[in-house]
């Protein structure tokens, strides 16, 4: 089965509502679903999060990161952490845990290596998007953080199925050159997984900017903020078709005025904040 056939097979499963997730991912998705209940308060959320140790640790780590240090830091319990972060950021943490759970379910070392790099990339994009939203585009920073975390969820899902469909790892052929529908298949799978994660339409639209949009500087929308963060990320997606040199040069040369300062100046002054938030996502 070649890559095109593998994608079509997964699309057929998705059309039937048969997305394949590990058991622990399904547990995390149930927590995500519970948070959407209007009657779910902080106490209930805290109890749910404490059922997943990885999620609990991540919530506390992010609440203590430099990005949220304006709240005082030194957080040691889940309830306080959730109070600081709010439910929107809590959804980001759950999404981050889902990414890691998908990676941990894979046994093949080559696939896990790609998934680990993809998660490192996603964490950097999320931290950069959070910063850019606050200091450049002025869109909601917590939404930008969430968008950065989930922007490659479709790729995570495809990599999680690569043990079953090894041809998904095929990098020797450009899919669109042999099958005009292949790219559409990947996009469809990405949208389906985003829907499964209950990602809001606004965030899905922003992610679609990565698929179809062009970068505008300075960014003014969530989509353009995400696109810029993706280009600035020091670790590229292992599925990005651009060369490492091209991506490095793009990140180094991208600059523009932001009021009386510049993008590169903001990035330099906020390096500790970006590092702290990225580290808390990767921890």
N, C-alpha and C positions, 0 to 999 in steps of 0.2 A: 504494500500500500504506500503510494507516494504522499507527499505533503498535502497536495490538493485534495486527495481522496480522504486523508485523515481529517482535514478540516471539515469537509462535507459530512463526514460521519459524526463529528462532534456537534455540528450545526443541527443535524437531524435529531440527535439526542436532546439538544437544547430546545428544539421546537416542541418536543414531547414533554418538556419540563423535567428532563432527566439529567440535570447537572450533577456530577459526581464529586462529592466532598468527603473528606475524612470525618470520622465521628466527632472529634474534638472541634472541628470547624462548625459542624452543625450545632454543637452546644453554644459556641460563641454567637452564632447567628440568632439563636433563641434569646440570648441576652439582649442583642441588638433589637429584636422585635419587641421585647418587654419594655425597653426604654421608650418606644413609640406610644405606649399606653398612657393616656393623659393622667391616669391615676398613679403612675409610677413616680414616687418621690425619692428624695436623696437616701432615706433609710433603706428602701427597697432596692434601689440601685446599688448601694454599698454591699448589701447581702448577696446580690447577684454576682457582683464583681469578685467578691471574696471566694466564690466557688471555683474561680479560675486563677491559680497562683500567678501565672505569667501576666495575666491582665492586671491583677492587683499590683504587682511590682511595677509594671509600666505606668500605671496611673499615678502612683506616688513619685516615681522618678520624674515624670513630666511636670508634676506640680512643683517639684523642687528645682527644675531647670532655670537657667538664667532668664529665659524668656518670660517666666512667670514669677521671678524673684521680687517683683514689685509688691507681691502679696506677703512677703516676709520670709519665705523659705522655711526649712526645718519641719516640713510636713512628715508625720509619722503614721498617719492612719488614713484609711480609705475614705471615710466620711468627709474629713476635712479636705482631702485631695479633690473629691468630686465637687465639693462646694466651691473650691477655687477655680477648677477647670470648667464646670458647667457641663450640661448634657451634650452640647454640640462637640466639645473636645473629647468627651468620654466616648462618643461614637467614633471619633478618630482613633482613639486607643484600641477600641474593639476591632476596627478595621486593620490596624497594625498587627494585632495579635493573629487575626485570620491569615494575613500574609505569611507570618512566621509559621503558623500551623500547617499551611499548605507546603511550605519548604520542608518542615520536619517529617512530613509523611512520605517524602521521597527517599528511596534507598540508593539510587544510582548516584555515585559521587560527581559525575560530570554534570548531571542535571542539577544537583544540589548546589554545585559551585555557581552555575548560572543564576539560580534562584537567590543565592546569597548576595551575588553582585547586584541583582535586580532590586533586592530589598535595600541594600546600601544606597543605591541610586535613588530609590523612592524616599528614603529617610532624608537624604540631602535636599531633594526637591521640595519635600514638605517643609523643612526648616527654612529654606530660602523663600518659598512662597509665603510663609507666615511673616517673615521679615519684610519682603517686598510689598505685601498687602498693607502693612502698618506704615511703612515709611515712603512708599513710592506711589502705588496706585490708589491707596486709601479704600480698598474694598475690605469686606469683613475678613479679618485675619484668621479666625477659627475655621471659617469655611475654606479659606485658602490652604490651611494646614491639612484639613480633611481631603481636599482635592489632590494635594500632593501625595498623600499616603495611598490613595486608591487609583491614581491615574494609570498605573500599570497592572491593575488587578486582572484584566483579561489575559495579559501575558503570563502572570503568575498561574492562572488556571490552565492555560495551554501547556506550560512547562510541567505542571503537576500531572498532566495526562501523557507526558512524553515517554514514560516507561511503558505505557500501553500502546502508544503510537510513536515509535522512535523517529519516524520521518519528520515529525514536528521540529526536530533539531536541525534539519537540513538547511545549511546556509549556502550551498553551492549554486542554488537557482533562485533568481528573483521570481517570487510567486506570480506577480502581475504579468511577467513575460510569457508564462506558460498557461496561465488560467486567469482571465480577466475577473473572475468571480472570487478568486482566492482572498484578495484584500477585503472584499465585502464580507466574506465569511469570518475573517478575523475580527472585523468591526462588529458584526452581529454577535459573535461570542462575547466580545468585550461588553457590549450593551446588556446582554443577557445576564452576565455575572454582576454587573453594576446594579441591575434591577434586583437580583437575588440578595445583594447586600443592602437593599433599600436605600440606595444613594439618591438624594434629591435631584430633580430634573435640572436645577440650576448648575449643580456640580457636573452632571453628565454633559450638559451643554459646554461647560468649560473644558472638559476632557476632550470633547469633539474638536475643540480648537487645535489640540495637538495632532489630531488626525487630518484635519482639513484646512486649518487656519494659517495665517501668516503673522509673524511677530510684528508688533507695533511698539515703537519706543517714543516716549515713555508709555508703559502699559496703563490702560485706564479701566480694563475689565478683568473679571476673574480669569477668563480664558487666556488673555494675553499675559497676565501675571504668572499663570501656571506655565505658559510656553517659555517665558523668560527664565523662570526658575529651572525648568528642564534643561535649557541651554547652558545655564551657569553651573549646573551640578558638577562637582569635580570627579565624580564616578559616573560614567555613562551607563546606560542600559546595555546589557550584553546583546540585546536584540536590535540596537540602533544600527542602521545601515551606514552611518557616517563613520569615518575613520577617527581613531583616538586623537591624532594630530589635528584634524579639522575641528573636533570638538574643543580641544584645549585652546586652540587659537581663537575660536569663537568666544569662549569664556573670557579670555584675556583682553580681547579687543573691544568687547561690548561695553560701551559707556555712553552716558548722556547726562544732561543737566537735570537736576532735581532741585528746584528752587535755587538757593544760593550754593548748593553743594553738587555732588555728582554721584552716579551709581557706584563707581569704584570706591569712592570715599566712604559711602554708607556701608558697603560690604567690608571694608577694612575696619571701620570703627565698630562694626557689629559682629566681628569674627568670633568672639567668645560666645556671644548669644547663639549664633548659628551652630557652633560646635556643641554647646551644651544641649540644645534641643535635639540635634541629630544624634548625639550620644545617648540621650534618654530614650529615643525611639529604638536605637539599635541594641541597647543593653539587655 
